[in-house]
Amino acid sequence: MDIQENIVNKVAQSGLITIDLANYAPKEDIVIYDIKDNLFHGLILKEKDFREFIKNHDWSQYANKHVGIICSTDAIVPTWAYMLLANKLEPHAASVHFGDKETVLNNLFQEALSKIAYEDYADQRVVVKGCGDIYVPESAFVTFTVALSKVAKSIMYGEPCSTVPVYKRKS
């Protein structure tokens, strides 16, 4: 007796759409510029010295990088100093932000997620992939879920074979 079984991929037949938010991660490096290195005795920003630094610094090293500007010391830094840095970085950097690496990453994800055509997922059953090789901040999952829940039929988290229900539209 020859019994042949057909293997059925129920996940493929389920109509689930899997979204990996890691696909929206920045491809370029994120670097941080710490203005503390420009402070006199770690406390004071001298305008003349700072302007000389701004004029002579090699800004090309930030080419195609996302740059966050911070001051990691407890110094009072005038706003114009951050503005001067941003102005010099802008022609070279992929983007310029005020904040640490996590802030820059959050900003970049928010920008990328704002460009998604969420209407493409209208009335769809969507699985938001978790646990990948690329770090995705929780803020991205929150932003994506808020926008997606306005159009999707249901949202789940995880892998199609093992999901956690997040949202289901009431009929």
N, C-alpha and C positions, 0 to 999 in steps of 0.2 A: 504494500500500500504506500503510495507516494503522496505525501501531504506537503503542499507548498503553501507557506504563509506569506501573505502580502503585508509588508511593514508599512504602516500608515503614519505619516508625520502629522500628528494632530495639531502641533504648534503651527506648522505652515498653513494648515487649513483653517485655523482659528480666526484669521482676518486681523490679527494683532499687528500694529505698527510699532516697531522698536526704535526708540530715539536714544542715541548716545550723546549726552551733553559734552563729553570730552571732545567731540568733533568741533565744538565752538571754542575750544581753548586756543589761546594765542600761540602762534608758531614761533614768534620771535622771543628772544630773551627778555627777561624783566631785570633791570638793574636799579639800584637805589643810589641817589646822590645825597650824601649827608652833609649838610651845610656846616656841621660842627667843625669840619676841617678848615673852614674859613674864619673861625672865631679867634680873636686875640685872647690868649690865656684861657680859651674855652668858654669865655663869657660874653665878649663884646664883638660886634661886627663893625669894623672900621670901614666907612664908606670908601675912602680913597684906596685902601688896600684891596677891598673887594672888587671895586671897579677895574683895578689893574689886573687882578686875577681873571675877571670876566673877559677882559680884552685879550689876554695872552694864553688862556687855557685852550687845549686841543679838544674842541667839542666834537670832532669827527669820530672819536672813540665811542660815541653813543649812537652811531649810525644804525638805523634799522632795529633799535632796541626800544622797549617800553621803559620809560624812566619815571621813577617815583622820587619826589623831592621830600626830604625830611630834615628835622634837626633832632638828633638823638640825645642832646643835652638839655638841661633845664635853663636855657638862655632865652632872652627875649630877642627875637629876630624880627626886624621890620618887614612888613609885607612887601615893600618894594624889592627886597633882596630875592624873595621867591619869584617875583615877577621878572627880575633881570635874568635869573637862572632859566625860567621857563622860556623867555624870549630867545636866549642863546641855544637852548636845547631843541626847540621846535623845528628849525630847519633840518636837523640831523636825525632826531629820534622818530621812531614809528609813532609814538605818542608820549605825552608828558602829563604827569599826574601829581597831585599833592598827596603823599601818603606812603606807607610802607608797602612791601611786596604783596601782602594779602589785600590791601586796599586797591592796588593797581590791578591785581588779578580779578577782584570783584568788579571793578569798573569795566574791564575789558569783556568780561562775561556779560555784564548788563548791556553793554553796547551791542555785542553779537546777538544776544537773545532778542533785543528790540527790533532786529531786522528780519526775524522769522515771520513767514506768512502763516500765522496760526490758523487762518481760515482753511488752509489745506488739510487740517485735521478735524474739520467739522464732522460731527457724528461718528468719529472713529474711536476704536478701542486702542489706547496707546500705552505701551510699556516704556517707562523711563529707565534706561539701563543704569545699574549701579555697579560699584566695585570694578573699576577698570585700572589700567596702568597709569592713566593721567589723572591728576588731582582735579576735582571739580568742587568749588566751594559750595557750601550749603545754600548760600544766597542765590546761586544759579538755579538750584532745584526749586527754591521758593518762588523765584520770579517766573520760571518756566511753568510751574504748577498753577500759579494764579492766572496767567494768560491762557494756558491750555484748558483750564476748567470752564472757561467761558464758551468753548466751542466743542470740546471732545465729549463723546458718549461716556467714556470711562478712562480713568488713569490708574495705572498700576506701577509699582516700583520693583525692580529686580531683573530677573531673566524670564523670558516667556514660559519656561518650564516650571518656574517657582517665583510667583509674584506676591506682592503685598498690595491689597486694594487700597487706593488712596481716595478715589472719587468715582462716583457713579451717578449720572444724571437721573433724576426721578422722572419716571414716564408720565 
